[in-house]
């Protein structure tokens, strides 16, 4: 069968042999280090990332905490009302 122009026909796997890429030896920071070397590298990377963090001021932290507590209290009240309502509906239906 002839291929149409613009066909998306894929070549068969047997037509072309695909060579798998060879693994290169590790270089740089993650070279031939043991588990303790990798652990130390991880710790250094964590500390470096924590230095990049912009920490909130005391005033911002207080504001954020207050907003979260108020939001949680509102949700507790909403869930309590729904639970109370469903309790009464269940008692009414099943008597």
C-alpha positions in Angstrom: 0.0 0.0 0.0 1.4 3.4 -0.9 1.8 6.1 1.8 -0.3 9.2 1.4 1.4 12.6 1.4 1.5 13.8 4.9 0.9 10.4 6.4 1.7 9.8 10.0 2.7 6.2 9.4 5.3 5.2 12.1 8.3 3.1 11.0 8.3 -0.5 12.3 10.6 -1.2 15.2 12.5 -3.7 13.1 13.3 -1.2 10.4 15.5 1.0 12.6 17.6 -0.2 15.5 17.6 2.3 18.3 20.7 2.5 20.4 20.2 3.1 24.0 22.2 6.0 25.4 25.1 4.9 27.6 25.2 6.1 31.2 27.9 8.7 31.8 29.8 8.6 35.0 28.7 11.1 37.6 30.6 14.3 37.9 30.4 17.4 40.0 28.6 17.5 43.4 26.9 14.2 43.0 30.0 12.3 42.0 31.2 9.1 43.7 30.1 10.0 47.2 28.8 7.6 49.7 25.5 7.9 51.5 27.0 10.2 54.1 28.4 12.5 51.4 25.0 12.6 49.7 23.3 13.3 53.1 25.7 16.2 53.8 25.0 17.6 50.3 21.3 17.4 51.0 21.7 19.2 54.3 23.7 22.0 52.6 21.1 22.4 49.9 18.3 22.6 52.5 20.2 25.3 54.4 20.8 27.2 51.2 17.2 27.1 50.3 16.1 28.2 53.8 18.4 31.3 53.5 16.4 32.3 50.4 13.1 32.3 52.2 11.5 35.7 53.0 10.3 35.2 56.5 7.1 37.2 57.7 7.4 39.9 60.3 5.8 39.5 63.7 2.9 41.7 62.7 2.3 39.7 59.5 2.5 36.4 61.3 0.0 37.6 63.9 -2.4 38.7 61.1 -2.1 35.5 59.2 -2.7 33.4 62.4 -5.7 35.4 63.3 -7.2 35.0 59.9 -6.7 31.2 60.0 -8.2 30.9 63.4 -11.3 32.9 62.4 -11.7 30.9 59.2 -11.5 27.6 61.1 -14.0 28.8 63.7 -16.5 29.8 60.9 -16.1 26.3 59.3 -16.6 24.6 62.7 -19.8 26.6 63.1 -21.0 25.7 59.6 -20.3 22.0 60.0 -22.0 22.0 63.4 -25.2 23.6 61.9 -25.2 21.1 59.0 -24.7 18.2 61.4 -27.5 19.5 63.7 -29.8 20.0 60.8 -29.2 16.5 59.3 -29.6 15.0 62.8 -33.1 16.5 63.0 -34.0 15.4 59.5 -32.8 11.9 60.2 -34.9 11.7 63.4 -38.0 13.1 61.6 -37.7 10.6 58.7 -36.8 7.5 60.7 -38.7 8.6 63.8 
